[in-house]
Amino acid sequence: MWPRRNRAAEDFHARLLQEVDEEKKGICKDPFIYEADVQVQLIGKGQPNPLKNILNENDVVFILEKVPLEKEETSPVEELQSEETAISDFSTGENVGPLALPVGRARQLIGLYTMAHNPNMTHLKISRPVTALPPLWVRCDSSDPEGTCWLGAELITTNSSIVGIVLYVVSCKADKNYSVNLEDLKNSHKKRHHLSTVTARGFAQYELLKSTALDDTVPASQTTITLDISWSPVDEILQIPPLSSNATLNIKVESGDPRSPLSHLHRELKFLLVLADGLRTGVTEWPAPLEAKPAIEVVQEFLNDLNKLDGFGDSTKKDTETVKHDSAAFDRSIECLFTVRCDLDFAEQLWCKMSSSVISYQDLVKCFTLIIQSLQRGDVQPWLHSGSNSLLSRLIHQSYHGTMDTVSLSGTIPVQMLLEVGLDKLKKDYISFFIGQELASLNHLEYFISPSVDIQEQVYRVQKLHHILEILVSCKLFIKPQHELLFSLTQSCIKYYKQNPLDEQHIFQLPVRPTAVKNLYQSPPPRLRIVLCQVLLPLSASYIENPQKWRVEISSSQKKVKTVWQLSDSPPVDHLNCHKPDFSELTLNSSLEERISFTSMVTCSQVHFK
């Protein structure tokens, strides 16, 4: 027995060490299988960590779980049973996720990890001194009386020498009528670790905004805004965070929600991306038009209107009012977050017309042919903003003097012409917002609007700028922060996107003073409730006193040794059902207070090797 166990510890350590070495070399690998039933994955720092919901872990760790079951062929009877099971699973909200190991098997793996690192196990064939591996965590199936859902092990080192190990046990259950006392938690921790004094640190997370699905055909966006608050000391369970706390806004915004005040601008950006892709690949997938009329008729009417007008004032007003009409349902306080510019020049108005009506390459050629002929005949003498270097702008400037270059509307030239016009227009839209709201200067925006890079890179940078705008408008609408905070967020986003690629899953963090955001989690602004109900439903914001997650961590000077109790409104682990209640008992009128809560407990023991 012991020789087999020793070899298992040696092999286990060697395989984990190999994974760490390959990760350091930048070799990205899929999870590996250990002894046929265990899947092992090394989670790097900054990667999504399943322990974050409980321990706020964000360091390198090994995650062990059961190997996913492979699909097997089934008989017709088994298929019918499978369909019935699927219906049953759907009705209880279950889905296939990570698989947990039996608690007994998890203890074996923790034991091998502990043996391999114990310096007293000199008989093991492991190089000395033993290389300390990252912490190891095993998903458990809660098959024991305590309902264990995780087992973990983390080494204690002094001067690069392994001197001990901390063993963690995490339990979780659905508990509508939880009962816990802070002093009992403190006394239990003192007794377990032979301590005379302990400290308690609190953490609360408030979900301020979470986007929901518009309907069955449009999935929910990933837009979320949460407020994380931490403080010490803690006076009682579920204490409201004091104003002396540390607070951080976590902001993740996905562009393109059709309920957003920026939906019209996002559609223009999408059309711009279509043109850029067409220019790059030679294949253009034209989106459905907004206009019912053919593009050539839309442009002809636009040119006719210009001929009838003695100036551009009324034409510009008419064009911008058309865009504003689509936003008529919005409250004025929302509409003013992003005001459609009233100074659109000829090229920008043309972009608005063509981006909403062009559905083919032939449309482009016909429209630009019509425009060039009108310029050559002198039917129109449009005005333009200064600073544009697009081909169409050059032709218009030449038309002022009665001579124009001959342009062959073939190949990629028509696509390039419209792309340049749209790029100029969107850049001016973004500049107007950032400077008008006093959130950035032209110097701050230079990276995003510079014409010195190739056109594909210009489009990519404008896409980044649009995402920043979506973030700011979401915050102005739902958080209503002070200008100082919004300016700081703007600069943080600008700095990030100057150094990183576009990433709409990135969570932007903004430290805030609790006094500046206390109304978000202590008392909801009535006006904002009306805005949410009338305009942006089913977007929802949780302006409630009860946090989405509340946690207390009890520890001493030995920071790795701690007891954690947490209450949350969703399961903190993704591999268990946490004994979900019978949802058929819940009614449509069930209040937030009647919904199930989830409690989790983290305890640990410290083992010294020397």
C-alpha positions in Angstrom: 0.0 0.0 0.0 2.6 2.5 1.1 5.0 1.9 -2.0 2.0 2.5 -4.3 1.0 5.6 -2.4 4.6 7.0 -2.4 4.8 6.5 -6.2 1.4 8.2 -6.6 2.7 11.2 -4.7 5.9 11.3 -6.8 4.0 11.1 -10.1 1.4 13.6 -9.0 4.0 16.2 -8.0 6.1 15.6 -11.2 3.0 16.1 -13.4 1.9 19.3 -11.7 5.5 20.6 -11.8 5.6 19.9 -15.6 2.5 21.9 -16.0 3.9 24.9 -14.1 7.2 24.8 -16.1 5.3 24.8 -19.4 3.1 27.7 -18.3 6.2 29.7 -17.4 7.5 29.0 -21.0 4.3 30.4 -22.4 3.1 27.1 -23.6 -0.7 27.2 -23.5 -2.2 23.8 -23.0 -5.7 22.3 -22.4 -6.4 20.7 -19.1 -4.8 17.3 -18.6 -6.2 14.0 -17.4 -4.8 12.4 -14.2 -5.5 8.7 -13.5 -8.5 8.6 -15.9 -11.0 10.3 -13.6 -9.5 13.7 -12.7 -9.1 16.7 -15.0 -6.4 19.2 -13.9 -6.2 22.8 -15.1 -3.7 25.5 -14.1 -5.5 28.8 -13.8 -3.2 31.8 -14.4 -3.2 35.1 -12.6 -5.9 37.3 -13.9 -7.9 34.5 -15.6 -11.4 33.7 -14.5 -11.2 31.9 -11.2 -14.1 29.8 -9.9 -12.9 30.5 -6.3 -13.4 34.3 -6.7 -17.0 34.1 -5.6 -16.0 32.7 -2.2 -12.4 33.7 -1.4 -11.8 36.5 -3.9 -8.8 34.4 -5.1 -7.0 35.8 -8.2 -3.6 34.1 -8.0 -2.3 31.1 -9.9 -4.0 27.9 -8.7 -4.6 24.3 -9.8 -8.3 23.4 -10.2 -9.1 19.7 -10.1 -12.5 18.3 -11.2 -14.1 15.2 -12.6 -13.4 14.3 -16.2 -16.5 15.3 -18.3 -18.5 12.3 -19.4 -18.3 11.4 -23.1 -21.5 11.1 -25.0 -22.6 7.5 -25.5 -25.0 5.9 -28.0 -28.4 5.4 -26.5 -31.4 3.2 -27.5 -34.8 4.8 -28.4 -36.1 4.0 -24.9 -33.0 5.7 -23.4 -33.4 8.7 -25.7 -37.0 9.1 -24.5 -35.8 9.0 -20.9 -33.1 11.5 -21.7 -35.7 13.9 -23.1 -37.7 13.5 -20.0 -34.6 14.1 -17.8 -33.7 17.2 -19.9 -37.2 18.6 -19.4 -36.9 18.0 -15.7 -33.5 19.6 -15.6 -34.7 22.6 -17.5 -37.6 23.1 -15.1 -35.3 23.2 -12.1 -32.8 25.5 -13.9 -30.0 22.9 -14.0 -27.5 22.8 -16.7 -24.3 20.9 -17.6 -21.3 22.5 -16.0 -18.1 21.5 -14.3 -18.3 18.1 -12.6 -17.3 17.5 -9.0 -15.3 14.6 -7.5 -16.5 12.5 -4.5 -15.3 14.0 -1.3 -13.2 10.9 -0.5 -11.4 11.1 -3.9 -10.7 14.8 -3.2 -9.1 14.0 0.1 -6.8 11.5 -1.6 -5.6 14.1 -4.0 -5.1 16.7 -1.2 -3.2 14.0 0.7 -0.8 13.3 -2.3 -0.2 17.0 -2.7 0.6 17.3 1.1 2.9 14.3 1.1 4.9 15.5 -1.9 5.7 18.8 -0.2 6.4 17.5 3.2 10.2 17.9 3.7 10.1 15.0 6.2 9.2 12.6 3.4 12.8 12.1 2.4 12.2 8.6 1.0 10.2 10.1 -1.9 12.0 10.3 -5.1 11.6 14.1 -5.5 14.4 16.6 -6.0 15.4 18.5 -2.9 14.6 21.1 -1.9 11.0 20.4 -3.1 9.7 23.0 -5.5 6.6 24.7 -4.0 3.7 24.4 -6.3 0.7 26.8 -6.6 -2.3 26.1 -4.3 -4.5 23.2 -5.2 -8.3 23.1 -5.1 -10.6 20.2 -5.8 -14.3 20.5 -6.7 -16.3 18.2 -4.3 -19.8 16.7 -4.7 -21.1 17.6 -1.2 -21.6 13.8 -0.5 -20.4 14.2 3.1 -22.7 15.3 6.0 -21.0 18.8 6.0 -21.9 19.4 2.4 -18.3 20.0 1.3 -18.1 21.7 -2.2 -14.3 22.5 -2.2 -11.2 21.2 -0.6 -8.0 23.2 -0.9 -4.4 23.2 0.1 -1.9 26.1 0.2 1.7 25.9 1.2 3.3 28.0 3.9 6.9 29.1 3.0 9.6 30.9 4.9 12.7 32.1 3.0 11.7 29.8 0.1 11.5 26.8 2.4 8.2 24.9 2.8 7.4 24.8 6.5 3.7 23.9 6.5 0.4 23.8 4.7 -3.0 25.3 5.2 -5.9 22.9 4.4 -9.3 24.5 3.5 -12.8 23.2 3.6 -15.7 25.0 1.8 -19.3 24.1 2.4 -22.4 25.6 0.8 -26.1 25.2 1.1 -29.4 26.9 0.1 -30.7 28.4 3.3 -33.8 30.5 3.5 -33.8 30.8 7.3 -30.1 31.2 8.0 -29.0 32.0 11.5 -25.4 33.0 12.4 -23.8 35.2 15.0 -20.6 37.1 14.5 -19.3 36.5 18.0 -19.8 32.8 17.6 -17.8 32.8 14.4 -15.0 34.7 16.1 -15.0 32.4 19.1 -14.9 29.3 16.9 -11.9 30.7 15.0 -10.1 31.5 18.2 -10.7 28.1 19.6 -9.7 26.3 16.4 -6.4 28.2 16.0 -5.6 28.9 19.7 -5.8 32.6 19.3 -6.6 35.4 21.8 -7.5 38.1 19.4 -8.9 38.2 15.9 -10.0 40.8 13.3 -13.1 40.8 11.2 -13.1 42.3 7.7 -16.4 42.8 5.8 -17.1 42.8 2.1 -20.4 43.6 0.3 -21.2 43.6 -3.4 -24.2 45.5 -4.8 -25.4 44.8 -8.3 -26.4 48.2 -9.6 -27.1 47.2 -13.2 -27.6 43.9 -15.0 -28.9 43.8 -18.5 -31.6 41.3 -19.2 -32.8 39.7 -22.5 -35.0 41.9 -24.7 -37.0 38.8 -25.8 -36.5 35.2 -26.7 -34.7 36.1 -30.0 -32.3 38.7 -28.6 -29.9 37.4 -25.9 -29.0 39.5 -22.9 -25.9 41.7 -23.2 -23.1 41.2 -20.7 -23.5 44.7 -19.3 -23.1 44.8 -15.6 -22.2 47.4 -13.0 -21.4 46.3 -9.5 -20.2 48.2 -6.4 -17.7 46.4 -4.2 -17.2 47.7 -0.6 -14.8 46.5 2.0 -14.3 47.6 5.6 -12.9 46.7 9.0 -13.9 46.2 11.8 -17.2 44.4 11.3 -19.8 45.1 14.0 -22.5 42.6 13.0 -23.7 40.1 10.4 -25.1 42.0 7.3 -23.8 45.3 8.6 -24.4 48.2 6.1 -21.0 49.3 5.0 -19.9 52.4 6.9 -18.9 55.6 5.0 -15.2 55.0 6.0 -15.1 51.9 3.8 -13.2 51.3 0.6 -15.4 51.2 -2.5 -14.8 50.3 -6.1 -17.1 50.4 -9.1 -16.7 47.4 -11.5 -18.0 48.3 -14.9 -18.4 45.9 -17.9 -20.4 47.2 -20.8 -21.3 45.4 -24.0 -22.0 47.7 -27.0 -25.1 47.4 -29.2 -28.0 47.1 -26.8 -31.0 48.3 -28.9 -32.4 50.0 -25.8 -29.3 52.2 -25.4 -29.3 55.9 -26.2 -26.4 55.1 -28.5 -28.2 52.5 -30.6 -28.3 54.7 -33.7 -24.6 55.5 -33.4 -23.7 51.8 -32.9 -25.6 51.0 -36.0 -23.5 53.5 -37.9 -20.4 51.9 -36.4 -21.5 48.4 -37.5 -22.0 49.7 -41.1 -18.6 51.2 -40.9 -17.2 47.8 -39.9 -19.0 46.2 -42.8 -17.3 48.5 -45.2 -13.9 48.0 -43.6 -14.3 44.2 -43.8 -15.4 44.5 -47.4 -12.4 46.6 -48.2 -10.1 44.1 -46.5 -11.6 40.8 -47.7 -13.3 41.8 -50.9 -16.6 40.4 -49.6 -19.2 42.7 -48.1 -22.2 41.5 -46.1 -24.6 44.3 -46.4 -27.0 44.8 -43.4 -30.8 45.3 -43.8 -31.7 48.9 -44.7 -33.6 51.2 -42.4 -35.0 53.1 -45.4 -37.9 51.6 -47.4 -36.9 53.4 -50.6 -34.0 52.3 -52.8 -30.7 54.1 -52.0 -30.6 55.9 -55.4 -34.0 57.5 -54.7 -32.9 58.5 -51.2 -29.8 60.2 -52.5 -31.7 61.9 -55.4 -34.3 63.3 -53.0 -31.4 64.6 -50.8 -29.8 66.3 -53.8 -33.2 67.8 -54.9 -33.7 69.2 -51.4 -30.4 70.9 -51.6 -31.2 72.4 -54.9 -34.5 73.8 -53.5 -32.7 75.3 -50.4 -30.7 78.5 -50.4 -28.2 77.2 -47.7 -27.9 74.3 -45.6 -29.4 75.3 -42.3 -32.8 73.8 -42.8 -31.5 70.7 -44.4 -29.2 70.0 -41.5 -32.0 70.5 -39.1 -34.3 68.2 -41.0 -31.7 65.4 -41.1 -30.8 65.6 -37.4 -34.5 65.7 -36.5 -35.0 62.5 -38.3 -32.4 60.8 -36.2 -33.8 62.4 -33.0 -37.3 61.2 -33.9 -36.1 57.6 -33.4 -35.3 58.5 -29.8 -38.5 60.3 -29.1 -39.5 57.7 -26.4 -36.5 58.7 -24.4 -36.8 61.1 -21.5 -35.1 64.4 -22.2 -32.6 63.7 -19.3 -31.5 60.6 -21.2 -31.5 62.1 -24.6 -29.1 64.9 -23.5 -26.5 62.2 -22.6 -25.6 62.0 -26.3 -27.0 64.8 -28.4 -27.1 64.4 -32.2 -24.9 67.1 -33.7 -26.8 69.9 -35.5 -23.8 70.9 -37.7 -23.7 67.9 -40.1 -22.0 69.0 -43.3 -22.8 67.6 -46.8 -20.7 64.5 -46.5 -22.0 63.7 -43.1 -25.6 64.0 -44.2 -24.8 61.9 -47.2 -23.3 59.2 -44.9 -26.6 59.2 -42.8 -28.6 58.7 -46.0 -26.4 56.0 -47.6 -25.6 54.0 -44.5 -29.4 53.5 -43.9 -30.3 52.6 -47.5 -27.3 51.1 -49.4 -27.6 47.3 -49.7 -25.2 46.4 -52.5 -22.1 47.4 -54.4 -24.2 48.5 -57.3 -26.1 51.0 -55.0 -22.7 52.5 -54.1 -21.7 53.0 -57.7 -25.1 54.5 -58.7 -25.2 56.9 -55.7 -21.6 58.2 -56.2 -22.2 58.5 -59.9 -25.2 60.7 -59.3 -23.3 62.8 -56.8 -20.3 63.3 -59.0 -22.5 64.3 -61.9 -24.3 66.9 -59.8 -21.0 68.3 -58.6 -19.7 68.5 -62.2 -22.8 70.3 -63.4 -22.7 72.7 -60.5 -26.2 71.7 -59.3 -24.9 71.7 -55.7 -22.1 73.6 -54.0 -22.1 72.0 -50.6 -20.2 73.2 -47.6 -17.8 71.0 -45.6 -16.1 71.0 -42.3 -12.4 71.7 -42.5 -9.8 69.0 -41.9 -11.3 66.2 -44.0 -8.9 64.4 -46.4 -11.4 62.0 -47.9 -11.6 61.5 -51.7 -15.2 62.9 -51.8 -14.1 66.0 -49.9 -11.3 66.7 -52.3 -13.8 66.4 -55.2 -16.1 68.8 -53.6 -13.4 71.3 -53.0 -12.3 71.0 -56.6 -15.9 71.6 -57.8 -15.8 75.0 -56.2 -13.2 75.9 -58.9 -15.1 74.2 -61.8 -12.5 71.5 -62.4 -12.6 67.9 -60.9 -10.4 64.9 -61.2 -11.8 62.0 -63.1 -12.6 59.1 -60.7 -13.2 55.6 -61.8 -16.0 54.1 -59.7 -14.7 50.6 -59.9 -13.0 48.0 -57.7 -12.7 49.1 -54.1 -12.9 52.8 -54.8 -16.7 53.3 -54.0 -16.3 51.3 -50.7 -13.3 53.3 -49.8 -15.1 56.6 -50.5 -18.0 55.8 -48.3 -15.7 54.4 -45.6 -13.7 57.6 -45.5 -16.8 59.7 -45.2 -18.3 57.6 -42.3 -15.0 57.5 -40.5 -14.8 61.3 -40.6 -18.4 61.7 -39.4 -18.0 59.2 -36.4 -14.8 60.8 -35.3 -16.5 64.2 -35.1 -19.4 62.7 -33.2 -17.1 61.2 -30.6 -15.0 64.4 -30.3 -18.2 66.4 -29.9 -19.2 64.3 -26.9 -15.9 64.0 -25.1 -15.0 67.7 -25.5 -18.6 68.9 -25.0 -18.9 67.0 -21.7 -15.3 68.2 -20.7 -14.1 64.6 -20.3 -11.2 64.7 -22.6 -9.2 67.1 -24.8 -8.1 66.7 -28.4 -4.7 65.8 -27.1 -6.2 62.9 -25.1 -8.1 61.7 -28.1 -5.2 62.0 -30.6 -4.5 58.3 -30.6 -8.0 57.4 -31.5 -8.7 60.0 -34.2 -5.2 60.3 -35.8 -5.3 59.9 -39.7 -1.6 59.0 -39.8 -2.3 55.2 -39.5 -3.9 53.0 -42.2 -7.6 53.1 -42.6 -8.2 49.6 -41.0 -6.4 50.7 -37.9 -8.3 54.0 -37.8 -11.6 52.0 -37.9 -10.3 49.7 -35.1 -9.4 52.7 -32.9 -12.7 54.3 -33.5 -14.3 51.1 -32.4 -12.4 51.4 -29.1 -13.6 55.0 -28.7 -17.2 53.9 -29.2 -16.8 51.3 -26.4 -15.5 54.0 -24.1 -18.5 56.2 -25.0 -20.9 53.2 -24.2 -19.3 52.9 -20.8 -19.6 56.5 -20.0 -23.2 56.9 -21.1 -24.2 53.7 -19.1 -22.6 55.2 -16.0 -24.1 58.7 -16.5 -27.5 57.1 -17.0 -27.6 54.6 -14.1 -24.9 55.8 -11.6 -25.2 59.6 -12.2 -21.6 60.1 -10.8 -20.0 63.4 -10.2 -18.1 64.9 -13.1 -14.8 64.2 -11.2 -15.5 60.5 -11.1 -16.7 60.4 -14.8 -13.5 62.2 -15.8 -11.3 59.7 -13.9 -13.2 56.8 -15.6 -12.7 58.4 -19.0 -9.0 58.8 -18.5 -8.7 55.2 -17.2 -10.5 53.8 -20.2 -8.4 56.0 -22.6 -5.2 54.8 -20.9 -6.3 51.1 -21.1 -7.2 51.3 -24.8 -4.0 53.0 -25.8 -2.2 49.9 -24.5 -4.6 47.0 -25.1 -6.8 45.6 -27.8 -10.6 46.0 -27.9 -12.1 43.9 -25.1 -15.8 44.4 -24.2 -15.5 41.7 -21.5 -12.9 43.7 -19.7 -14.0 45.0 -16.3 -13.0 48.6 -15.7 -12.5 49.4 -12.0 -13.0 52.9 -10.5 -12.2 53.6 -6.9 -14.9 55.8 -5.3 -15.6 57.4 -2.0 -18.6 55.7 -0.3 -20.1 59.2 0.4 -20.3 59.7 -3.4 -22.3 56.5 -4.1 -24.1 55.9 -0.8 -27.5 56.6 -2.4 -26.9 53.7 -4.8 -27.1 51.1 -2.0 -28.9 52.8 0.8 -31.9 54.5 -0.8 -32.9 54.4 -4.5 -33.4 57.7 -6.4 -37.2 57.8 -7.3 -36.5 59.5 -10.6 -34.2 56.8 -11.7 -36.7 54.1 -11.0 -39.2 55.9 -13.4 -36.5 56.0 -16.1 -35.8 52.3 -15.8 -39.5 51.3 -15.8 -40.6 53.6 -18.7 -37.7 53.5 -21.0 -35.1 50.8 -20.6 -37.0 47.8 -19.3 -36.1 45.0 -19.1 -32.8 46.5 -18.1 -32.8 46.3 -14.3 -30.8 48.0 -11.6 -30.8 46.7 -8.0 -31.0 49.9 -6.0 -31.7 47.9 -2.8 -30.3 47.8 0.6 -29.7 44.1 0.5 -26.4 43.3 -1.3 -26.0 40.6 -3.9 -23.2 39.2 -1.7 -22.1 39.9 1.9 -19.0 38.3 3.4 -17.1 38.5 6.6 -13.5 37.2 6.9 -12.1 36.5 10.4 -8.4 36.2 10.7 -5.3 37.1 12.8 -1.8 38.1 12.0 -1.5 34.8 10.1 -3.5 36.0 7.0 -3.7 32.6 5.4 -5.6 31.2 8.4 -9.1 32.5 8.2 -12.8 31.7 8.6 -15.2 33.1 6.0 -18.9 33.2 6.2 -20.8 34.5 3.1 -24.4 35.1 2.2 -25.3 35.5 -1.5 -28.4 35.5 -3.7 -26.9 33.0 -6.2 -25.0 29.8 -5.8 -21.3 30.6 -5.1 -20.2 27.4 -6.8 -21.0 26.4 -10.4 -20.7 22.6 -10.0 -23.5 22.0 -7.5 -27.2 22.6 -7.2 -26.8 23.6 -3.6 -30.0 21.8 -2.7 -32.2 24.1 -4.7 -35.8 24.4 -3.5 -38.9 23.3 -5.4 -39.4 26.3 -7.7 -43.0 25.2 -8.3 -43.8 26.5 -4.8 -42.7 30.0 -5.8 -45.3 32.3 -7.1 -45.1 35.2 -9.5 -45.7 37.5 -6.6 -42.8 36.2 -4.6 -40.8 39.1 -3.3 -37.0 39.4 -3.2 -37.0 38.7 0.5 -38.9 35.3 -0.1 -36.3 34.1 -2.6 -33.7 31.5 -1.5 -30.4 32.6 -0.2 -27.1 30.7 -0.3 -24.7 30.5 2.7 -21.2 29.3 2.4 -18.5 28.7 5.1 -14.8 28.5 4.7 -12.7 27.0 7.5 -9.1 25.9 7.6 -6.5 24.1 9.6 -2.8 24.7 9.7 -0.2 21.9 9.7 3.4 22.5 10.4 6.0 20.2 8.9 8.8 21.2 11.3 
